[in-house]
Amino acid sequence: MSVKNSVKKNSYQDSVRLMRISGQLKKIAGVVNASVMMATDANKRVMEMAGLLGPEAAAAGANDLVIAVDGETPEVAEEALQAAENALTESTGSGKAEAQKAKNLELALEEMPGANMVTISVPGAFAKIEVAKALAKGVNVFLFSDNVTIEEEVELKTMALEKGLLMMGPDCGTSIINGACLGFANVINRGNIGIVGASGTGVQEVTVQIERWGGGCSQVIGVGGRDLKEKVGGLMFLEVMRRLDEDPATEVIVLISKPPAQAVMAKVRETIAQMKKPVVVNLLGGEASDNPAANEYFAGSLEEAAAMAVALANSTNPYAWQEDIPKIEMDIVMRAEDLAHNLNPSQKYVRGLFSGGTLCYEAMLLMEKIIGPVNSNVPLKPEQKLRDSLFSSENTCIDLGEDEFTVGRPHPMIDFQLRNERILIEAADPETAVILLDVVLGYGSNPDPAAELVPVIKEAQALAQSNERNIQFIGYVCGTDKDPQGKEEQIKKLQECGVEILPTNAHAALLASYTAAKVARDSAH
């Protein structure tokens, strides 16, 4: 094998474009592996794990672009490097007539003078400037960018409120405004349920489960994961709550978040008490109020929030669905018993590799009750923090969408390279029993996740079998039948290569936990 690196100094490129070029290089005959990415510390460590990091790339800085190739021969590696250089310098034009593209906000507003919302996705260091420009022009903002300081967030949200505008973000993953999907979002039915969320995939999970329960959404508004922290004070969350309460198309409101700061939660509850409509409160890992308002309904899980919201929207009993829970859990336990028979006594642990942060968080909450502490880069407790996010320890769940993994590379819902490499690492560990995955469909996500996952799952299974082991893959596909990827087709492809697919993220986490717990019990006797 021949590993070669090329470094382009101070050459920032869009991370999605770099992902596509990496994919093109891997298709060249004789190329074993390839990666084109910005030389952040996290990306260099990923390249090192993949055997692609040479001394040139190791010395590169965060603003430098690295082309790294592993070829079967030096000639193949050199050919791939040249192909990458050509792809990077190619004009984006194809010679065909294209729609005029505005090069800045001012020109865009001239083209669309009636526009009242802008999506901003630029490196975090430049986000404040662009958001301030938009707010100054009276335009609402959906800010997809991450790596924005919390002080800048407070400043921008305060500015927005002063102008009567919304500033959704930073790191706002999902919104659906008047049926238009922003960021990562699923194609769902319109209806009478309004959602405000300090979460991305948590919001997506609730919207697709609402669809599964037969309901639909009026407005779905994300505000960014930090909005309910004490420093931000719920500035945008509270504003959206009030707006949904006044929205004639919204009859039921759902709040989605991890437990807020205590002082902020007091403001949320005070606002709920002033609202006219029923409010479903879903605080993952949080507890119900001892003195809830008459219109307040507490949901302990994302699925429960969806089921309760649909029931309230239909004027039926919001707690009726709970009658089915014991049977559902028993079915999961029995399914786990069957899966555990295929595993060796030494296979003790669950390894969760998530592209969705809230899905990861919900899974850990459920797993902890069955198999004990779960280590993570986003731990439930400080003592469960991994020393190194690139290496699992005992039961582990990783949020691959955290900032440490996304600087200089696309989000893992788009780019599967990092997760695919991690799958093979976990499969090589003789103590891995279950690899737990989320697959998030919808606008913004990878156009064919199964095509990315199936080959590496087969490779992982072959790796384990060569060492007289089996690896049990368990997954959840977050999406609807109307999503562009085709939910049914995605599930079929994954099931055909041996992945157990569950109808909710919570059910998948329970099946993974009960399977590992069964192996542990059997090996103890």
C-alpha positions as CSV (number, residue, x, y, z in Angstrom):
1,M,0.0,0.0,0.0
2,S,1.1,3.6,-0.6
3,V,-0.2,6.5,1.5
4,K,0.3,10.0,0.1
5,N,-0.8,13.4,1.3
6,S,-1.1,16.8,-0.3
7,V,-1.7,19.9,1.7
8,K,-3.2,23.1,0.4
9,K,-2.4,26.0,2.7
10,N,-5.2,28.4,3.8
11,S,-7.7,26.8,1.4
12,Y,-11.1,26.6,3.0
13,Q,-13.7,24.6,1.1
14,D,-17.3,23.6,1.7
15,S,-17.3,20.4,3.6
16,V,-20.1,18.8,1.6
17,R,-18.1,19.4,-1.6
18,L,-15.1,17.8,0.0
19,M,-17.2,14.8,1.0
20,R,-18.3,14.3,-2.6
21,I,-14.7,14.5,-3.8
22,S,-13.6,11.9,-1.2
23,G,-16.4,9.6,-2.6
24,Q,-15.2,10.1,-6.1
25,L,-11.6,9.2,-5.2
26,K,-12.7,5.9,-3.5
27,K,-14.2,4.8,-6.8
28,I,-10.9,5.0,-8.6
29,A,-9.5,1.5,-9.3
30,G,-6.8,0.6,-6.8
31,V,-7.7,3.2,-4.3
32,V,-8.0,1.5,-0.8
33,N,-9.2,4.6,1.0
34,A,-9.2,8.4,0.6
35,S,-10.2,11.5,2.4
36,V,-10.3,15.2,1.5
37,M,-11.0,17.4,4.5
38,M,-9.9,20.4,6.5
39,A,-7.0,19.7,8.8
40,T,-8.7,20.2,12.2
41,D,-7.3,18.3,15.1
42,A,-10.4,16.0,15.1
43,N,-10.1,15.3,11.4
44,K,-6.4,14.6,11.6
45,R,-7.1,12.0,14.3
46,V,-9.7,10.4,12.1
47,M,-7.2,10.2,9.2
48,E,-4.7,8.7,11.6
49,M,-7.1,6.0,12.7
50,A,-7.8,5.2,9.0
51,G,-4.1,5.0,8.3
52,L,-4.1,8.0,6.0
53,L,-2.2,10.6,8.0
54,G,1.3,11.3,6.8
55,P,3.8,13.8,8.2
56,E,2.7,16.5,5.8
57,A,-0.9,16.3,6.9
58,A,0.1,15.9,10.6
59,A,1.8,19.3,10.4
60,A,-1.1,21.0,8.7
61,G,-3.2,23.7,10.4
62,A,-6.9,23.9,10.8
63,N,-7.3,26.3,7.9
64,D,-5.3,24.0,5.6
65,L,-7.0,21.4,3.2
66,V,-5.6,17.9,3.2
67,I,-5.9,15.3,0.4
68,A,-5.0,11.9,1.8
69,V,-5.0,8.7,-0.3
70,D,-4.1,5.1,0.3
71,G,-3.4,3.3,-3.1
72,E,-2.4,-0.2,-3.9
73,T,0.6,1.3,-5.7
74,P,2.4,4.7,-5.6
75,E,1.1,5.3,-9.1
76,V,-2.5,4.8,-8.1
77,A,-2.1,7.1,-5.1
78,E,-0.5,9.8,-7.3
79,E,-3.4,9.4,-9.8
80,A,-5.9,9.9,-7.1
81,L,-4.1,13.0,-5.7
82,Q,-4.2,14.5,-9.2
83,A,-7.9,13.6,-9.6
84,A,-8.6,15.5,-6.3
85,E,-6.6,18.5,-7.5
86,N,-8.6,18.6,-10.7
87,A,-11.9,18.3,-8.9
88,L,-11.0,21.1,-6.5
89,T,-10.1,23.5,-9.4
90,E,-13.0,22.6,-11.7
91,S,-15.5,25.4,-12.3
92,T,-18.8,24.7,-10.8
93,G,-20.4,25.7,-14.0
94,S,-21.4,23.0,-16.5
95,G,-22.0,25.0,-19.5
96,K,-25.8,24.6,-19.1
97,A,-28.1,27.5,-18.4
98,E,-28.5,27.9,-14.7
99,A,-30.7,30.1,-12.5
100,Q,-29.1,33.3,-11.4
101,K,-27.6,32.9,-8.0
102,A,-27.3,35.9,-5.7
103,K,-23.8,36.2,-4.2
104,N,-24.9,38.0,-1.0
105,L,-28.0,38.7,1.1
106,E,-28.5,42.2,-0.4
107,L,-28.8,40.8,-3.9
108,A,-31.0,37.9,-2.8
109,L,-33.5,40.3,-1.2
110,E,-33.5,42.4,-4.4
111,E,-34.4,39.2,-6.3
112,M,-37.0,38.3,-3.7
113,P,-38.2,41.5,-2.1
114,G,-41.1,39.8,-0.3
115,A,-38.8,37.2,1.5
116,N,-39.0,37.3,5.3
117,M,-36.7,34.5,6.2
118,V,-33.1,33.5,5.5
119,T,-31.2,30.3,6.2
120,I,-27.6,30.9,7.2
121,S,-25.0,28.2,7.1
122,V,-21.4,29.6,7.2
123,P,-18.4,28.8,9.5
124,G,-19.3,29.8,13.0
125,A,-16.7,32.6,13.1
126,F,-18.6,34.5,10.4
127,A,-22.1,33.6,11.5
128,K,-22.7,36.6,13.8
129,I,-21.9,39.1,11.0
130,E,-24.4,37.5,8.6
131,V,-27.2,37.1,11.1
132,A,-26.8,40.7,12.2
133,K,-27.1,41.8,8.6
134,A,-30.3,39.8,8.1
135,L,-31.9,41.0,11.3
136,A,-31.1,44.6,10.4
137,K,-33.0,44.1,7.2
138,G,-36.1,42.8,9.0
139,V,-35.6,39.2,8.0
140,N,-36.2,36.1,10.3
141,V,-33.2,33.8,10.6
142,F,-32.7,30.1,10.6
143,L,-29.1,29.7,11.7
144,F,-27.7,26.2,10.9
145,S,-24.1,27.1,11.7
146,D,-22.5,25.7,14.9
147,N,-19.4,26.9,16.8
148,V,-21.1,30.2,17.6
149,T,-20.3,31.5,21.1
150,I,-23.1,31.7,23.7
151,E,-22.5,35.4,24.1
152,E,-23.1,36.0,20.4
153,E,-26.3,33.9,20.6
154,V,-27.7,36.0,23.4
155,E,-26.8,39.2,21.5
156,L,-28.4,38.1,18.3
157,K,-31.6,36.7,19.9
158,T,-32.0,39.9,21.9
159,M,-31.6,41.9,18.7
160,A,-34.2,39.7,17.0
161,L,-36.8,40.1,19.8
162,E,-36.4,43.9,19.7
163,K,-37.3,43.8,16.0
164,G,-40.1,41.3,16.5
165,L,-38.2,38.6,14.6
166,L,-37.3,35.0,15.1
167,M,-33.6,33.9,15.4
168,M,-33.6,30.1,15.3
169,G,-30.2,28.7,16.3
170,P,-27.3,28.6,16.3
171,D,-26.9,24.9,15.5
172,C,-30.6,24.8,14.7
173,G,-31.1,21.4,13.0
174,T,-34.8,21.4,12.2
175,S,-37.8,23.7,11.5
176,I,-40.8,23.3,9.3
177,I,-42.4,26.7,8.7
178,N,-45.7,26.8,6.8
179,G,-44.9,23.3,5.5
180,A,-41.4,24.4,4.2
181,C,-38.6,22.2,5.6
182,L,-35.5,24.0,6.9
183,G,-32.3,22.2,7.8
184,F,-32.8,18.5,8.5
185,A,-36.5,17.8,8.3
186,N,-39.0,15.1,7.4
187,V,-41.9,15.3,5.0
188,I,-44.9,15.2,7.3
189,N,-48.7,15.8,7.2
190,R,-50.0,19.3,7.9
191,G,-52.2,19.4,11.0
192,N,-53.0,21.2,14.2
193,I,-50.0,20.3,16.4
194,G,-47.3,23.0,16.9
195,I,-43.9,22.2,18.1
196,V,-41.1,24.2,19.7
197,G,-37.8,22.4,20.3
198,A,-34.4,23.0,21.7
199,S,-33.4,19.9,19.8
200,G,-32.9,18.7,16.3
201,T,-33.4,15.0,16.0
202,G,-35.7,15.1,19.0
203,V,-38.0,17.3,17.0
204,Q,-37.7,15.0,14.0
205,E,-38.5,12.0,16.1
206,V,-41.6,13.6,17.5
207,T,-42.8,14.8,14.1
208,V,-42.4,11.4,12.5
209,Q,-44.1,9.7,15.5
210,I,-47.0,12.2,15.2
211,E,-47.3,11.0,11.6
212,R,-47.2,7.4,12.7
213,W,-50.0,8.0,15.2
214,G,-52.1,9.7,12.5
215,G,-51.6,13.3,13.3
216,G,-50.0,16.3,11.6
217,C,-48.2,19.6,12.4
218,S,-49.0,23.2,11.9
219,Q,-45.6,24.7,12.7
220,V,-42.3,23.1,13.8
221,I,-39.8,25.6,15.2
222,G,-36.4,24.8,16.5
223,V,-34.5,27.4,18.5
224,G,-31.1,25.8,19.0
225,G,-29.9,23.4,21.7
226,R,-28.6,26.1,24.2
227,D,-31.7,28.3,24.3
228,L,-32.9,26.9,27.6
229,K,-29.5,27.2,29.3
230,E,-29.3,29.8,32.1
231,K,-27.1,32.2,30.0
232,V,-29.6,32.4,27.2
233,G,-32.7,32.3,29.4
234,G,-35.1,30.7,27.0
235,L,-35.3,33.9,24.9
236,M,-36.5,32.3,21.7
237,F,-38.2,29.2,23.2
238,L,-40.6,31.4,25.3
239,E,-41.3,33.7,22.3
240,V,-42.2,30.7,20.1
241,M,-44.5,29.3,22.8
242,R,-46.4,32.6,22.9
243,R,-46.7,32.8,19.1
244,L,-48.0,29.2,18.8
245,D,-50.6,30.0,21.4
246,E,-51.8,32.8,19.2
247,D,-51.6,30.8,16.0
248,P,-55.1,29.9,14.7
249,A,-53.8,26.8,12.9
250,T,-52.3,25.4,16.1
251,E,-54.6,23.6,18.7
252,V,-52.0,21.6,20.7
253,I,-48.4,22.6,21.6
254,V,-45.5,20.3,22.2
255,L,-42.3,21.5,24.0
256,I,-39.2,19.4,23.4
257,S,-35.9,19.8,25.3
258,K,-33.5,18.3,27.7
259,P,-34.1,19.5,31.2
260,P,-33.7,23.3,31.2
261,A,-31.9,25.3,33.9
262,Q,-34.1,25.6,36.9
263,A,-34.6,29.4,36.6
264,V,-35.5,29.0,32.9
265,M,-37.9,26.1,33.7
266,A,-39.7,28.4,36.1
267,K,-40.3,30.9,33.2
268,V,-41.5,28.1,31.0
269,R,-44.0,26.8,33.5
270,E,-45.2,30.4,34.2
271,T,-45.7,30.9,30.4
272,I,-47.6,27.5,30.1
273,A,-50.0,28.7,32.9
274,Q,-50.8,31.8,30.9
275,M,-51.5,29.9,27.6
276,K,-55.0,28.9,26.3
277,K,-54.1,25.7,24.6
278,P,-53.1,22.2,25.9
279,V,-49.3,21.9,26.2
280,V,-47.4,18.6,26.1
281,V,-44.1,19.0,28.0
282,N,-41.3,16.6,27.0
283,L,-38.1,17.1,29.0
284,L,-35.9,14.1,28.3
285,G,-34.6,12.9,31.6
286,G,-36.6,15.5,33.5
287,E,-39.5,15.1,35.9
288,A,-43.1,16.2,35.9
289,S,-44.0,19.3,37.9
290,D,-45.5,18.6,41.4
291,N,-48.0,21.3,40.6
292,P,-48.7,21.3,36.9
293,A,-51.0,23.8,35.2
294,A,-54.4,22.6,34.2
295,N,-53.4,22.7,30.5
296,E,-50.0,20.9,31.1
297,Y,-49.3,17.2,30.2
298,F,-46.0,15.7,31.0
299,A,-44.5,13.1,28.5
300,G,-41.5,11.0,29.6
301,S,-40.3,10.1,26.1
302,L,-40.4,11.4,22.5
303,E,-42.9,8.7,21.5
304,E,-45.1,9.5,24.4
305,A,-45.1,13.2,23.5
306,A,-46.2,12.4,20.0
307,A,-49.0,10.0,21.2
308,M,-50.3,12.4,23.8
309,A,-50.3,15.3,21.3
310,V,-52.3,13.4,18.7
311,A,-54.8,12.2,21.3
312,L,-55.3,15.8,22.6
313,A,-55.6,17.1,19.0
314,N,-58.3,14.5,18.5
315,S,-60.0,15.3,21.8
316,T,-59.4,11.8,23.1
317,N,-57.7,10.4,26.3
318,P,-54.0,11.4,26.1
319,Y,-53.0,8.5,28.4
320,A,-54.9,5.6,26.7
321,W,-51.9,4.6,24.6
322,Q,-50.0,3.6,27.8
323,E,-52.2,0.5,28.1
324,D,-50.1,-1.1,25.3
325,I,-46.7,-0.5,26.9
326,P,-46.4,-3.7,29.0
327,K,-47.1,-5.9,25.9
328,I,-44.6,-3.9,23.8
329,E,-41.9,-4.2,26.4
330,M,-42.5,-8.0,26.7
331,D,-42.3,-8.4,22.9
332,I,-39.0,-6.6,23.0
333,V,-37.6,-8.8,25.8
334,M,-38.6,-11.9,24.0
335,R,-37.0,-10.7,20.8
336,A,-33.8,-9.9,22.8
337,E,-33.8,-13.5,24.1
338,D,-33.6,-14.8,20.5
339,L,-30.9,-12.4,19.5
340,A,-28.7,-13.1,22.5
341,H,-28.4,-16.8,21.6
342,N,-26.2,-15.8,18.6
343,L,-23.6,-14.1,20.8
344,N,-20.6,-15.4,22.7
345,P,-20.4,-15.0,26.5
346,S,-17.5,-12.6,26.1
347,Q,-19.7,-10.2,24.1
348,K,-20.9,-7.9,26.9
349,Y,-21.4,-4.4,25.6
350,V,-23.6,-2.1,23.5
351,R,-21.9,0.4,21.2
352,G,-24.3,3.1,20.0
353,L,-23.1,5.2,17.1
354,F,-25.6,8.1,16.6
355,S,-25.9,10.9,14.1
356,G,-28.7,12.5,16.2
357,G,-27.8,14.1,19.5
358,T,-31.2,13.8,21.1
359,L,-31.6,10.3,19.9
360,C,-28.3,9.4,21.5
361,Y,-29.4,11.1,24.8
362,E,-32.8,9.3,24.8
363,A,-31.1,6.0,24.2
364,M,-28.7,6.4,27.1
365,L,-31.5,7.3,29.5
366,L,-33.2,4.0,28.6
367,M,-30.1,1.9,28.5
368,E,-28.9,3.0,31.9
369,K,-32.0,1.6,33.5
370,I,-31.2,-1.9,32.1
371,I,-27.5,-2.3,31.7
372,G,-26.1,0.4,34.1
373,P,-23.8,3.3,33.3
374,V,-23.2,4.3,29.6
375,N,-20.0,6.1,28.7
376,S,-20.2,8.8,26.1
377,N,-18.7,12.0,24.6
378,V,-22.1,13.6,25.8
379,P,-22.5,11.7,29.1
380,L,-25.5,11.7,31.4
381,K,-23.1,12.1,34.3
382,P,-19.6,13.7,34.4
383,E,-18.0,10.5,35.6
384,Q,-19.2,8.7,32.4
385,K,-17.3,11.0,30.1
386,L,-15.0,9.1,27.7
387,R,-11.3,9.9,28.0
388,D,-11.1,9.9,24.2
389,S,-14.2,10.1,22.0
390,L,-12.6,8.0,19.3
391,F,-12.4,4.9,21.6
392,S,-15.3,3.2,23.3
393,S,-15.2,1.9,26.9
394,E,-17.7,-0.8,28.1
395,N,-21.2,0.3,27.2
396,T,-20.8,3.4,25.1
397,C,-23.0,5.8,23.0
398,I,-21.4,8.4,20.8
399,D,-23.0,11.5,19.4
400,L,-21.1,11.9,16.1
401,G,-22.9,15.2,15.5
402,E,-21.1,17.0,18.3
403,D,-18.9,20.0,17.4
404,E,-15.7,18.0,18.0
405,F,-16.6,15.8,14.9
406,T,-18.3,18.4,12.6
407,V,-15.6,21.2,12.4
408,G,-14.4,21.1,8.8
409,R,-16.6,18.1,7.8
410,P,-20.3,17.5,7.0
411,H,-22.8,16.4,9.6
412,P,-22.9,12.6,10.1
413,M,-26.5,12.6,8.7
414,I,-24.8,13.5,5.4
415,D,-21.3,12.1,5.6
416,F,-21.1,8.4,6.8
417,Q,-17.3,8.1,6.6
418,L,-16.6,8.6,10.3
419,R,-19.4,6.3,11.4
420,N,-18.5,3.6,8.9
421,E,-14.9,3.6,10.1
422,R,-16.1,3.4,13.7
423,I,-18.4,0.5,12.9
424,L,-15.4,-1.6,11.8
425,I,-13.5,-0.6,15.0
426,E,-16.4,-1.7,17.2
427,A,-16.8,-4.9,15.3
428,A,-13.1,-5.8,15.8
429,D,-13.6,-5.5,19.6
430,P,-14.3,-9.1,21.0
431,E,-16.5,-7.6,23.8
432,T,-18.9,-5.8,21.4
433,A,-22.3,-7.5,21.4
434,V,-24.6,-5.0,19.7
435,I,-24.0,-2.0,17.4
436,L,-26.9,0.4,17.8
437,L,-27.5,2.9,14.9
438,D,-29.9,5.6,14.0
439,V,-30.7,6.4,10.4
440,V,-32.2,9.8,9.8
441,L,-34.1,10.4,6.6
442,G,-35.6,13.6,5.2
443,Y,-34.5,16.8,3.5
444,G,-30.8,17.6,4.2
445,S,-29.8,14.1,5.0
446,N,-27.8,11.6,2.9
447,P,-29.9,10.6,-0.2
448,D,-29.4,6.9,0.3
449,P,-28.2,6.0,3.9
450,A,-28.6,2.2,3.3
451,A,-26.2,2.3,0.4
452,E,-23.6,3.9,2.7
453,L,-24.2,1.4,5.6
454,V,-24.9,-1.9,4.0
455,P,-21.4,-2.6,2.6
456,V,-19.7,-1.7,5.9
457,I,-22.2,-3.7,8.0
458,K,-21.5,-6.8,5.8
459,E,-17.7,-6.1,6.2
460,A,-18.1,-5.8,10.0
461,Q,-20.1,-9.1,10.1
462,A,-17.5,-10.9,8.1
463,L,-14.8,-9.5,10.4
464,A,-16.5,-10.8,13.4
465,Q,-17.3,-14.2,11.9
466,S,-13.6,-14.7,10.9
467,N,-13.0,-14.6,14.7
468,E,-15.9,-17.0,15.4
469,R,-18.2,-14.2,16.6
470,N,-21.4,-12.6,15.5
471,I,-22.3,-8.9,15.7
472,Q,-25.9,-7.9,16.2
473,F,-26.9,-4.7,14.5
474,I,-30.0,-2.9,15.8
475,G,-31.3,0.2,14.2
476,Y,-34.0,2.8,13.9
477,V,-35.0,4.7,10.8
478,C,-36.3,8.1,11.6
479,G,-38.5,9.1,8.7
480,T,-41.8,8.9,6.9
481,D,-43.0,7.2,3.8
482,K,-43.0,10.6,2.0
483,D,-39.3,11.3,2.6
484,P,-37.2,11.4,-0.6
485,Q,-35.1,8.5,0.5
486,G,-38.1,6.2,0.8
487,K,-38.4,4.8,4.3
488,E,-39.8,1.4,3.3
489,E,-37.0,0.8,0.9
490,Q,-34.3,1.9,3.4
491,I,-35.7,-0.4,6.0
492,K,-35.8,-3.3,3.5
493,K,-32.2,-2.9,2.5
494,L,-31.0,-2.8,6.1
495,Q,-33.1,-5.8,7.2
496,E,-31.7,-7.8,4.3
497,C,-28.2,-7.5,5.7
498,G,-29.3,-8.5,9.1
499,V,-30.2,-5.3,10.9
500,E,-33.0,-5.5,13.4
501,I,-35.2,-2.4,12.7
502,L,-37.5,-1.0,15.4
503,P,-40.4,1.5,15.0
504,T,-39.0,4.0,17.4
505,N,-35.6,5.1,18.7
506,A,-36.6,4.1,22.3
507,H,-37.6,0.6,21.2
508,A,-34.3,0.1,19.5
509,A,-32.4,1.2,22.6
510,L,-34.4,-1.2,24.7
511,L,-33.8,-4.1,22.4
512,A,-30.1,-3.4,22.4
513,S,-30.0,-3.2,26.2
514,Y,-32.0,-6.3,26.8
515,T,-29.9,-8.3,24.3
516,A,-26.7,-7.4,26.1
517,A,-28.2,-8.0,29.5
518,K,-29.3,-11.5,28.5
519,V,-25.8,-12.4,27.4
520,A,-24.4,-11.0,30.7
521,R,-26.9,-13.1,32.7
522,D,-26.2,-16.3,30.8
523,S,-22.4,-15.9,31.1
524,A,-22.8,-15.3,34.8
525,H,-24.3,-18.8,35.3
